[in-house]
Amino acid sequence: MTPHEIRFFNTLGRRLEPFAPGVAGEARLYTCGPTVYNTAHVGNLRTFLFEDLLKRALFFLGYRVTHVMNLTDIDDKTIRGAQEQGVPLDDFTAPYIDAFFADIDRLGVQRADVYPRATRHVAEMITMIEALVARGFAYVADGSVWFRIAADDDYGKLSGFRLDAARQGERVASDEYEKEDVRDFVLWKGAKPGEPSWDSPWGPGRPGWHIECSAMSARYLGETFDLHCGGVDNIFPHHENEIAQSESASGKPFVRTWLHSEHLVVDGQKMSKSLGNFYTLPDLLARRAAPRALRYLLISVHYRQKL
């Protein structure tokens, strides 16, 4: 069967484009999965349902889809949670991983082909960071490794941020930072007392959040692949930094088409854990909401419109 043509609004370039995969009839898809420090809220689930609808549409049109979704099981939040509970990192994240799969199964989401966990792919991350250092896009300082955004002339091409507005010589160590901050970001964090760490050429430490997706997508989909999805809040800094890392390390285009879904809104504000205005799927099931009805509600509005 010859796949039918489909067009997507590509965040990279902000235009509607025909889908042109690298291999005819195939679609290699990477979607940003949950950070497993808490239960996913319904706003997160809206994004996962959009991605499920996308994958089903591609299947229906005759494409052979390879779908990879990461599980972020090491970052500032998961480490903080494990420390607060006084348990090993794997013990802390395990119930949230189980809860994630229970949620998507209840909503009828087709599972991805691979769910790589960040803690299981540190070797690939180290290899990519080594390439960035060797090519002059990263440097070692304060026991950590940083991406040098001034070396990347294309930085900002996804989000629209301009390099000439960046505050040179400053660095961002946290995994997430405010949208006004465009500065060198951390690839490898030097070890701190009480935190999980791995051996590396730069000493013990752990990967930064952004390098995780770059390394794991390359491992399972190759250095260039077709589709990358996430919520609009991932555009900057996460996806912008993914592009910078991946293209600087390989010298090749990273992703052909970027798709981003809009927020779920509660009382005029996006649903988020930080604002405390969120509901989980178990919350709604306890109120006798039907999973099928919730699925219908969340995909009934265009994915690029707020709901």
Contacts in CASP RR format, 6 or more apart in sequence:
PFRMAT RR
TARGET T0000
AUTHOR 0000-0000-0000
METHOD contacts of the structure
MODEL  1
MTPHEIRFFNTLGRRLEPFAPGVAGEARLYTCGPTVYNTAHVGNLRTFLF
EDLLKRALFFLGYRVTHVMNLTDIDDKTIRGAQEQGVPLDDFTAPYIDAF
FADIDRLGVQRADVYPRATRHVAEMITMIEALVARGFAYVADGSVWFRIA
ADDDYGKLSGFRLDAARQGERVASDEYEKEDVRDFVLWKGAKPGEPSWDS
PWGPGRPGWHIECSAMSARYLGETFDLHCGGVDNIFPHHENEIAQSESAS
GKPFVRTWLHSEHLVVDGQKMSKSLGNFYTLPDLLARRAAPRALRYLLIS
VHYRQKL
1 62 0 8 1.000
2 62 0 8 1.000
3 24 0 8 1.000
3 25 0 8 1.000
3 61 0 8 1.000
3 62 0 8 1.000
3 63 0 8 1.000
4 61 0 8 1.000
4 62 0 8 1.000
5 18 0 8 1.000
5 19 0 8 1.000
6 18 0 8 1.000
6 19 0 8 1.000
6 57 0 8 1.000
6 58 0 8 1.000
6 61 0 8 1.000
7 16 0 8 1.000
7 17 0 8 1.000
7 18 0 8 1.000
7 19 0 8 1.000
8 16 0 8 1.000
8 17 0 8 1.000
8 19 0 8 1.000
8 227 0 8 1.000
8 257 0 8 1.000
8 259 0 8 1.000
9 15 0 8 1.000
9 16 0 8 1.000
9 17 0 8 1.000
9 259 0 8 1.000
9 304 0 8 1.000
10 16 0 8 1.000
10 17 0 8 1.000
10 256 0 8 1.000
10 257 0 8 1.000
10 258 0 8 1.000
10 259 0 8 1.000
11 158 0 8 1.000
11 235 0 8 1.000
11 258 0 8 1.000
11 259 0 8 1.000
11 260 0 8 1.000
12 157 0 8 1.000
12 158 0 8 1.000
12 255 0 8 1.000
12 257 0 8 1.000
12 258 0 8 1.000
13 157 0 8 1.000
17 257 0 8 1.000
19 27 0 8 1.000
19 226 0 8 1.000
19 257 0 8 1.000
20 256 0 8 1.000
21 27 0 8 1.000
21 28 0 8 1.000
21 63 0 8 1.000
21 226 0 8 1.000
21 256 0 8 1.000
22 224 0 8 1.000
22 226 0 8 1.000
22 256 0 8 1.000
25 62 0 8 1.000
25 63 0 8 1.000
25 64 0 8 1.000
26 63 0 8 1.000
26 64 0 8 1.000
26 65 0 8 1.000
26 66 0 8 1.000
26 226 0 8 1.000
27 58 0 8 1.000
27 63 0 8 1.000
27 64 0 8 1.000
27 65 0 8 1.000
27 66 0 8 1.000
27 226 0 8 1.000
27 227 0 8 1.000
28 65 0 8 1.000
28 66 0 8 1.000
28 221 0 8 1.000
28 222 0 8 1.000
28 225 0 8 1.000
28 226 0 8 1.000
28 227 0 8 1.000
29 51 0 8 1.000
29 54 0 8 1.000
29 55 0 8 1.000
29 58 0 8 1.000
29 65 0 8 1.000
29 66 0 8 1.000
29 67 0 8 1.000
29 68 0 8 1.000
29 225 0 8 1.000
29 226 0 8 1.000
29 227 0 8 1.000
29 228 0 8 1.000
29 229 0 8 1.000
30 67 0 8 1.000
30 68 0 8 1.000
30 69 0 8 1.000
30 70 0 8 1.000
30 213 0 8 1.000
30 217 0 8 1.000
30 220 0 8 1.000
30 221 0 8 1.000
30 225 0 8 1.000
30 227 0 8 1.000
30 228 0 8 1.000
30 229 0 8 1.000
30 255 0 8 1.000
31 48 0 8 1.000
31 51 0 8 1.000
31 67 0 8 1.000
31 68 0 8 1.000
31 69 0 8 1.000
31 112 0 8 1.000
31 228 0 8 1.000
31 229 0 8 1.000
31 230 0 8 1.000
32 69 0 8 1.000
32 70 0 8 1.000
32 213 0 8 1.000
32 229 0 8 1.000
32 230 0 8 1.000
32 231 0 8 1.000
32 234 0 8 1.000
32 238 0 8 1.000
33 48 0 8 1.000
33 69 0 8 1.000
33 70 0 8 1.000
33 71 0 8 1.000
33 72 0 8 1.000
34 40 0 8 1.000
34 44 0 8 1.000
34 71 0 8 1.000
34 72 0 8 1.000
34 96 0 8 1.000
34 100 0 8 1.000
35 72 0 8 1.000
35 75 0 8 1.000
35 77 0 8 1.000
35 78 0 8 1.000
36 71 0 8 1.000
36 72 0 8 1.000
36 73 0 8 1.000
36 78 0 8 1.000
36 93 0 8 1.000
36 96 0 8 1.000
36 97 0 8 1.000
36 100 0 8 1.000
37 75 0 8 1.000
37 77 0 8 1.000
37 78 0 8 1.000
37 80 0 8 1.000
37 81 0 8 1.000
37 92 0 8 1.000
37 93 0 8 1.000
37 96 0 8 1.000
38 77 0 8 1.000
38 96 0 8 1.000
38 273 0 8 1.000
39 96 0 8 1.000
39 99 0 8 1.000
39 100 0 8 1.000
39 103 0 8 1.000
39 280 0 8 1.000
39 282 0 8 1.000
40 48 0 8 1.000
40 99 0 8 1.000
40 100 0 8 1.000
40 103 0 8 1.000
40 280 0 8 1.000
40 281 0 8 1.000
41 271 0 8 1.000
41 272 0 8 1.000
41 273 0 8 1.000
41 278 0 8 1.000
41 279 0 8 1.000
41 280 0 8 1.000
42 264 0 8 1.000
42 271 0 8 1.000
42 278 0 8 1.000
42 279 0 8 1.000
42 280 0 8 1.000
42 281 0 8 1.000
42 284 0 8 1.000
42 294 0 8 1.000
42 298 0 8 1.000
43 263 0 8 1.000
43 264 0 8 1.000
43 271 0 8 1.000
43 278 0 8 1.000
43 298 0 8 1.000
45 103 0 8 1.000
45 104 0 8 1.000
45 107 0 8 1.000
45 281 0 8 1.000
45 298 0 8 1.000
46 261 0 8 1.000
46 264 0 8 1.000
46 298 0 8 1.000
46 307 0 8 1.000
47 229 0 8 1.000
47 230 0 8 1.000
47 231 0 8 1.000
47 261 0 8 1.000
48 104 0 8 1.000
48 107 0 8 1.000
48 109 0 8 1.000
49 107 0 8 1.000
49 109 0 8 1.000
49 295 0 8 1.000
49 298 0 8 1.000
49 299 0 8 1.000
50 229 0 8 1.000
50 261 0 8 1.000
50 299 0 8 1.000
50 303 0 8 1.000
51 69 0 8 1.000
51 229 0 8 1.000
51 230 0 8 1.000
51 261 0 8 1.000
52 104 0 8 1.000
52 108 0 8 1.000
52 109 0 8 1.000
52 110 0 8 1.000
53 299 0 8 1.000
53 303 0 8 1.000
54 227 0 8 1.000
54 229 0 8 1.000
54 259 0 8 1.000
55 65 0 8 1.000
55 67 0 8 1.000
55 110 0 8 1.000
56 110 0 8 1.000
58 65 0 8 1.000
59 65 0 8 1.000
66 113 0 8 1.000
66 220 0 8 1.000
66 221 0 8 1.000
67 112 0 8 1.000
67 113 0 8 1.000
67 114 0 8 1.000
68 112 0 8 1.000
68 113 0 8 1.000
68 114 0 8 1.000
68 115 0 8 1.000
68 116 0 8 1.000
68 216 0 8 1.000
68 217 0 8 1.000
68 220 0 8 1.000
68 221 0 8 1.000
69 112 0 8 1.000
69 114 0 8 1.000
69 115 0 8 1.000
70 115 0 8 1.000
70 116 0 8 1.000
70 117 0 8 1.000
70 118 0 8 1.000
70 212 0 8 1.000
70 213 0 8 1.000
70 216 0 8 1.000
70 217 0 8 1.000
71 97 0 8 1.000
71 100 0 8 1.000
71 115 0 8 1.000
71 116 0 8 1.000
71 117 0 8 1.000
71 118 0 8 1.000
72 78 0 8 1.000
72 118 0 8 1.000
72 209 0 8 1.000
72 212 0 8 1.000
73 89 0 8 1.000
73 90 0 8 1.000
73 93 0 8 1.000
73 97 0 8 1.000
73 117 0 8 1.000
73 118 0 8 1.000
73 119 0 8 1.000
74 89 0 8 1.000
74 118 0 8 1.000
74 119 0 8 1.000
74 196 0 8 1.000
74 206 0 8 1.000
74 207 0 8 1.000
74 212 0 8 1.000
75 118 0 8 1.000
75 175 0 8 1.000
75 208 0 8 1.000
75 209 0 8 1.000
76 174 0 8 1.000
76 175 0 8 1.000
76 176 0 8 1.000
76 209 0 8 1.000
77 175 0 8 1.000
78 89 0 8 1.000
78 92 0 8 1.000
78 93 0 8 1.000
79 89 0 8 1.000
79 195 0 8 1.000
79 196 0 8 1.000
81 92 0 8 1.000
82 88 0 8 1.000
82 89 0 8 1.000
82 91 0 8 1.000
82 92 0 8 1.000
82 93 0 8 1.000
83 194 0 8 1.000
85 92 0 8 1.000
89 119 0 8 1.000
89 196 0 8 1.000
90 119 0 8 1.000
101 111 0 8 1.000
103 280 0 8 1.000
103 281 0 8 1.000
104 111 0 8 1.000
105 111 0 8 1.000
106 281 0 8 1.000
106 285 0 8 1.000
106 291 0 8 1.000
107 281 0 8 1.000
107 291 0 8 1.000
107 294 0 8 1.000
107 295 0 8 1.000
108 291 0 8 1.000
108 295 0 8 1.000
114 220 0 8 1.000
116 216 0 8 1.000
116 219 0 8 1.000
116 220 0 8 1.000
118 125 0 8 1.000
118 207 0 8 1.000
118 212 0 8 1.000
118 216 0 8 1.000
119 196 0 8 1.000
121 212 0 8 1.000
121 215 0 8 1.000
121 216 0 8 1.000
121 219 0 8 1.000
122 198 0 8 1.000
122 206 0 8 1.000
122 207 0 8 1.000
124 215 0 8 1.000
124 216 0 8 1.000
124 218 0 8 1.000
124 219 0 8 1.000
125 188 0 8 1.000
125 207 0 8 1.000
125 211 0 8 1.000
125 212 0 8 1.000
125 214 0 8 1.000
125 215 0 8 1.000
126 188 0 8 1.000
126 198 0 8 1.000
126 200 0 8 1.000
126 201 0 8 1.000
126 207 0 8 1.000
127 215 0 8 1.000
128 211 0 8 1.000
128 214 0 8 1.000
128 215 0 8 1.000
128 218 0 8 1.000
128 245 0 8 1.000
128 246 0 8 1.000
128 249 0 8 1.000
129 138 0 8 1.000
129 145 0 8 1.000
129 187 0 8 1.000
129 188 0 8 1.000
129 200 0 8 1.000
129 207 0 8 1.000
129 211 0 8 1.000
130 201 0 8 1.000
131 249 0 8 1.000
131 250 0 8 1.000
132 138 0 8 1.000
132 145 0 8 1.000
132 147 0 8 1.000
132 187 0 8 1.000
132 245 0 8 1.000
132 248 0 8 1.000
132 249 0 8 1.000
133 139 0 8 1.000
133 140 0 8 1.000
133 145 0 8 1.000
135 248 0 8 1.000
135 249 0 8 1.000
136 148 0 8 1.000
136 151 0 8 1.000
137 147 0 8 1.000
137 148 0 8 1.000
137 151 0 8 1.000
137 152 0 8 1.000
137 244 0 8 1.000
137 248 0 8 1.000
137 249 0 8 1.000
138 145 0 8 1.000
138 146 0 8 1.000
138 147 0 8 1.000
138 148 0 8 1.000
138 187 0 8 1.000
139 145 0 8 1.000
139 146 0 8 1.000
139 148 0 8 1.000
140 146 0 8 1.000
140 202 0 8 1.000
141 171 0 8 1.000
142 190 0 8 1.000
143 190 0 8 1.000
143 202 0 8 1.000
143 203 0 8 1.000
144 173 0 8 1.000
144 186 0 8 1.000
144 187 0 8 1.000
144 188 0 8 1.000
144 189 0 8 1.000
144 190 0 8 1.000
144 202 0 8 1.000
145 186 0 8 1.000
145 187 0 8 1.000
145 188 0 8 1.000
145 202 0 8 1.000
146 171 0 8 1.000
146 184 0 8 1.000
146 185 0 8 1.000
146 186 0 8 1.000
146 187 0 8 1.000
147 184 0 8 1.000
147 185 0 8 1.000
147 186 0 8 1.000
147 187 0 8 1.000
147 241 0 8 1.000
147 244 0 8 1.000
147 245 0 8 1.000
147 248 0 8 1.000
148 184 0 8 1.000
149 155 0 8 1.000
149 163 0 8 1.000
149 166 0 8 1.000
149 182 0 8 1.000
149 183 0 8 1.000
149 184 0 8 1.000
149 185 0 8 1.000
149 244 0 8 1.000
150 163 0 8 1.000
150 166 0 8 1.000
150 168 0 8 1.000
151 248 0 8 1.000
152 163 0 8 1.000
152 244 0 8 1.000
152 247 0 8 1.000
152 248 0 8 1.000
153 163 0 8 1.000
154 243 0 8 1.000
154 244 0 8 1.000
154 247 0 8 1.000
155 161 0 8 1.000
155 163 0 8 1.000
155 182 0 8 1.000
155 240 0 8 1.000
155 244 0 8 1.000
156 162 0 8 1.000
156 163 0 8 1.000
156 182 0 8 1.000
156 236 0 8 1.000
156 240 0 8 1.000
157 243 0 8 1.000
158 235 0 8 1.000
158 236 0 8 1.000
158 239 0 8 1.000
158 240 0 8 1.000
158 243 0 8 1.000
158 258 0 8 1.000
159 235 0 8 1.000
159 236 0 8 1.000
159 237 0 8 1.000
159 239 0 8 1.000
159 240 0 8 1.000
161 182 0 8 1.000
161 236 0 8 1.000
161 240 0 8 1.000
163 182 0 8 1.000
165 182 0 8 1.000
166 182 0 8 1.000
166 183 0 8 1.000
167 182 0 8 1.000
167 183 0 8 1.000
169 183 0 8 1.000
169 184 0 8 1.000
170 183 0 8 1.000
170 184 0 8 1.000
171 183 0 8 1.000
171 184 0 8 1.000
171 185 0 8 1.000
171 186 0 8 1.000
172 181 0 8 1.000
172 183 0 8 1.000
172 184 0 8 1.000
172 185 0 8 1.000
172 186 0 8 1.000
173 186 0 8 1.000
173 189 0 8 1.000
175 208 0 8 1.000
175 209 0 8 1.000
175 210 0 8 1.000
176 209 0 8 1.000
176 237 0 8 1.000
177 185 0 8 1.000
177 237 0 8 1.000
179 236 0 8 1.000
179 237 0 8 1.000
181 237 0 8 1.000
182 237 0 8 1.000
185 210 0 8 1.000
185 237 0 8 1.000
185 241 0 8 1.000
186 208 0 8 1.000
187 207 0 8 1.000
187 208 0 8 1.000
187 210 0 8 1.000
187 211 0 8 1.000
187 245 0 8 1.000
188 200 0 8 1.000
188 202 0 8 1.000
188 205 0 8 1.000
188 206 0 8 1.000
188 207 0 8 1.000
188 208 0 8 1.000
188 211 0 8 1.000
189 205 0 8 1.000
189 206 0 8 1.000
189 207 0 8 1.000
189 208 0 8 1.000
190 197 0 8 1.000
190 202 0 8 1.000
190 203 0 8 1.000
190 204 0 8 1.000
190 205 0 8 1.000
190 206 0 8 1.000
191 197 0 8 1.000
191 203 0 8 1.000
191 204 0 8 1.000
191 205 0 8 1.000
191 206 0 8 1.000
195 205 0 8 1.000
195 206 0 8 1.000
196 206 0 8 1.000
197 204 0 8 1.000
197 205 0 8 1.000
197 206 0 8 1.000
198 204 0 8 1.000
198 205 0 8 1.000
198 206 0 8 1.000
207 215 0 8 1.000
209 238 0 8 1.000
210 237 0 8 1.000
210 238 0 8 1.000
210 241 0 8 1.000
210 242 0 8 1.000
210 245 0 8 1.000
211 245 0 8 1.000
213 238 0 8 1.000
213 242 0 8 1.000
214 242 0 8 1.000
214 245 0 8 1.000
214 246 0 8 1.000
214 249 0 8 1.000
214 254 0 8 1.000
217 225 0 8 1.000
217 228 0 8 1.000
217 242 0 8 1.000
217 246 0 8 1.000
218 246 0 8 1.000
218 250 0 8 1.000
223 246 0 8 1.000
223 250 0 8 1.000
223 252 0 8 1.000
223 254 0 8 1.000
224 250 0 8 1.000
224 252 0 8 1.000
224 253 0 8 1.000
224 254 0 8 1.000
224 255 0 8 1.000
224 256 0 8 1.000
225 254 0 8 1.000
225 255 0 8 1.000
225 256 0 8 1.000
226 255 0 8 1.000
226 256 0 8 1.000
226 257 0 8 1.000
227 255 0 8 1.000
227 256 0 8 1.000
227 257 0 8 1.000
227 258 0 8 1.000
227 259 0 8 1.000
228 239 0 8 1.000
228 242 0 8 1.000
228 254 0 8 1.000
228 255 0 8 1.000
228 257 0 8 1.000
228 258 0 8 1.000
228 259 0 8 1.000
229 258 0 8 1.000
229 259 0 8 1.000
229 260 0 8 1.000
229 261 0 8 1.000
230 239 0 8 1.000
230 259 0 8 1.000
230 260 0 8 1.000
230 261 0 8 1.000
231 260 0 8 1.000
231 261 0 8 1.000
231 262 0 8 1.000
231 263 0 8 1.000
232 260 0 8 1.000
232 261 0 8 1.000
232 262 0 8 1.000
232 263 0 8 1.000
233 263 0 8 1.000
233 270 0 8 1.000
234 260 0 8 1.000
235 260 0 8 1.000
239 258 0 8 1.000
242 254 0 8 1.000
243 254 0 8 1.000
243 255 0 8 1.000
246 254 0 8 1.000
247 253 0 8 1.000
247 254 0 8 1.000
259 303 0 8 1.000
260 304 0 8 1.000
261 303 0 8 1.000
261 304 0 8 1.000
262 303 0 8 1.000
262 304 0 8 1.000
262 305 0 8 1.000
262 306 0 8 1.000
262 307 0 8 1.000
263 270 0 8 1.000
263 271 0 8 1.000
263 306 0 8 1.000
263 307 0 8 1.000
264 270 0 8 1.000
264 271 0 8 1.000
264 298 0 8 1.000
264 306 0 8 1.000
264 307 0 8 1.000
265 271 0 8 1.000
265 306 0 8 1.000
265 307 0 8 1.000
266 277 0 8 1.000
266 278 0 8 1.000
267 277 0 8 1.000
269 275 0 8 1.000
269 277 0 8 1.000
270 306 0 8 1.000
271 277 0 8 1.000
271 278 0 8 1.000
271 279 0 8 1.000
272 278 0 8 1.000
281 291 0 8 1.000
281 294 0 8 1.000
284 294 0 8 1.000
285 291 0 8 1.000
298 307 0 8 1.000
301 307 0 8 1.000
END
